[in-house]
Amino acid sequence: MMWVYGIKARKLRALDLHSLEELKLLTKRFEWFWIDCMDLSPNEFKIFSELIYNEPKILEDIKSGKTFPRYKKYDDCTILSISVAVVQDELKTYPIYIAFKEKMLLTLRKKESSSPIEYAIQTLQDCLSEEIGPSFVLCEVLRETTNRNLDVVMRLREMIEKVEEEAIAEPSKKAIANEVFALKRQIAKLYRLLWSEQQMIGNIKDGLIPNIKLCQNPFWV
């Protein structure tokens, strides 16, 4: 599925996208627009691929769900990736890919990494009275992703505390100790993810990522 959120004169228009021909018309209608993608069909993925110039290495990473710690730039397109953490029985991470051009923001995510995107859509609708652009959406996606990932850190800590209490009650039960070590490894993985996102935020603040301007937001102070 591909949705377009077009902005003109501080008004938002939401549309489905089915072809590059439609996109060419939309480019003329809006001041800027956001294309959000999820669970793409083969034809939709072809459209997505053309929007990032069919760069083979990036497409290979995206198909495999691999993230990259540093931004990628091809022609006028800057591409970033971040991850949303989820913990149930174990820690899992799901990527969000974000591409910028002059008038266009492009996001690609899975159902499991949808919450920051949904948050950003709602925030965009609420803030149309302000002078905002594609970088505003990135700020909101990063803000919500970081908040949710920090929530996962706290949940893992709570799980460790619970297991440690069980270990004190039954110190001879070796399986409990193994579970504690497994949880600590997951926290270490999550801290690395948070560190990577912190580096990205720092690079945006310092103006080191092309096509992205710092938005006025307390999150970035």
C-alpha positions in Angstrom: 0.0 0.0 0.0 1.2 3.5 -0.8 -0.5 6.6 0.6 0.3 10.2 -0.3 -0.2 13.1 2.1 0.0 16.3 0.1 0.4 19.7 1.7 -0.6 23.0 0.1 -1.7 26.3 1.7 -1.5 24.6 5.1 -4.1 22.0 4.1 -3.5 18.3 3.9 -4.9 16.0 1.3 -4.6 12.2 1.6 -4.6 10.0 -1.5 -3.7 6.5 -2.6 -0.8 6.1 -5.1 -0.9 3.6 -7.9 1.6 4.8 -10.5 4.4 7.2 -11.3 2.2 9.0 -13.7 -0.1 9.9 -10.8 2.9 11.1 -8.8 4.0 13.4 -11.6 0.7 15.2 -11.4 0.8 15.4 -7.6 4.2 17.0 -7.8 2.6 20.0 -9.5 -0.3 20.2 -7.2 1.4 20.3 -3.8 4.0 22.4 -2.1 5.5 19.2 -0.7 4.2 15.7 -0.1 4.9 12.5 1.9 4.6 9.0 0.4 4.1 6.4 3.1 4.6 2.7 2.1 3.7 -0.6 3.8 3.4 -4.2 2.6 4.1 -3.3 -1.0 2.9 -5.3 -3.9 5.5 -6.1 -6.7 4.2 -3.2 -8.8 4.3 -0.8 -5.8 7.8 -1.9 -4.9 8.8 -1.1 -8.5 7.4 2.5 -8.0 9.3 2.7 -4.7 12.5 1.5 -6.4 12.3 4.1 -9.1 11.8 6.8 -6.6 15.2 6.0 -5.1 16.8 5.5 -8.5 16.9 1.7 -8.4 20.1 1.8 -6.5 20.9 -2.0 -6.2 22.7 -2.1 -2.8 20.0 0.0 -1.0 17.3 -2.2 -2.5 19.1 -5.3 -1.4 19.4 -4.0 2.1 15.8 -3.1 2.2 14.6 -6.4 0.9 16.6 -8.2 3.6 15.5 -5.8 6.3 19.0 -4.5 6.9 19.6 -1.0 8.4 22.6 1.2 7.7 24.2 3.3 10.4 25.1 6.2 8.1 22.9 8.0 5.6 23.1 7.2 1.9 22.9 9.7 -0.9 22.2 9.2 -4.6 21.7 12.2 -6.8 19.2 14.4 -5.0 17.9 11.7 -2.7 19.1 11.2 0.9 18.1 7.9 2.6 18.1 7.0 6.3 17.1 4.0 8.3 16.0 3.6 11.9 14.5 0.7 13.9 11.6 0.2 16.2 12.1 -2.3 19.0 9.4 -4.6 20.2 9.7 -7.1 23.1 7.3 -10.0 23.7 9.0 -13.3 24.4 12.2 -11.8 23.1 13.5 -8.5 21.6 12.9 -7.9 17.9 13.6 -4.8 15.8 11.8 -3.6 12.7 13.2 -1.1 10.3 11.8 2.2 8.9 13.4 3.5 5.8 13.2 7.3 5.1 14.1 9.1 1.9 14.2 12.8 1.2 14.1 14.8 -2.0 13.5 18.5 -2.6 9.7 18.3 -2.3 9.2 14.7 -1.3 9.4 12.6 1.8 9.3 8.8 1.4 8.9 6.2 4.2 8.8 2.4 4.0 7.9 0.3 7.0 6.4 -2.9 8.2 3.2 -3.3 10.1 5.2 -3.9 13.3 7.1 -0.6 12.9 3.9 1.5 12.1 3.4 3.2 15.4 5.9 6.1 14.9 4.6 6.7 11.4 1.0 6.8 12.7 2.0 9.2 15.4 3.7 11.4 12.9 0.6 11.4 10.6 -1.6 12.6 13.5 0.9 15.2 14.5 1.2 16.5 11.0 -2.6 16.9 10.8 -2.6 18.8 14.1 0.2 21.2 13.2 -0.7 22.3 9.7 -1.2 25.9 11.0 2.5 26.0 11.4 5.2 26.5 8.8 6.4 22.9 8.5 8.0 20.6 5.9 9.4 17.1 5.4 12.0 17.5 8.2 9.2 18.0 10.7 7.8 14.6 9.9 11.3 13.1 10.4 11.6 14.8 13.8 8.3 13.3 14.9 9.1 9.8 13.6 12.5 9.9 15.4 10.9 11.3 18.6 8.3 8.5 18.8 10.7 5.8 17.8 13.1 6.9 20.5 10.3 7.0 23.1 9.1 3.6 22.3 12.6 2.1 22.2 13.2 3.6 25.7 10.0 2.0 26.9 11.3 -1.3 25.7 14.5 -0.7 27.7 12.5 -0.2 30.8 10.4 -3.3 30.2 13.5 -5.4 29.8 14.9 -4.1 33.0 11.6 -5.0 34.8 11.9 -8.5 33.3 15.5 -8.8 34.6 14.4 -7.7 38.1 11.6 -10.3 38.1 14.0 -13.0 37.1 16.6 -11.9 39.6 14.0 -12.2 42.4 13.3 -15.7 41.3 17.1 -16.4 41.3 17.3 -15.2 44.9 14.4 -17.4 45.9 15.9 -20.4 44.0 19.7 -19.8 43.8 20.4 -23.4 42.6 18.2 -23.0 39.5 20.8 -22.5 36.7 18.2 -21.8 34.0 17.3 -18.6 35.8 20.8 -17.2 35.5 20.9 -18.1 31.8 17.7 -16.1 31.4 19.2 -13.1 33.1 22.2 -13.2 30.8 20.0 -13.5 27.8 18.0 -10.4 28.8 21.1 -8.4 29.4 22.3 -9.3 25.9 19.0 -8.0 24.6 19.5 -4.7 26.5 23.0 -4.3 25.1 21.6 -4.8 21.6 18.9 -2.2 22.3 21.5 0.3 23.7 23.5 0.0 20.5 20.4 0.8 18.5 19.7 3.8 20.7 23.3 5.0 20.3 23.0 4.8 16.5 19.8 6.9 16.5 21.4 9.4 18.9 24.3 9.7 16.4 21.8 10.4 13.6 20.0 13.0 15.6 23.4 14.7 16.4 24.3 14.7 12.7 21.0 16.3 11.8 21.4 19.0 14.5 24.9 19.7 13.2 23.7 20.0 9.6 25.7 17.0 8.4 22.9 15.2 6.5 22.0 16.6 3.1 18.4 17.7 2.3 17.4 17.7 6.0 16.9 20.9 8.0 16.6 21.1 11.7 13.0 21.6 12.8 12.0 23.8 15.8 11.2 21.2 18.3 12.2 20.8 22.0 13.2 17.2 21.2 16.2 18.5 19.4 17.4 21.0 21.9 
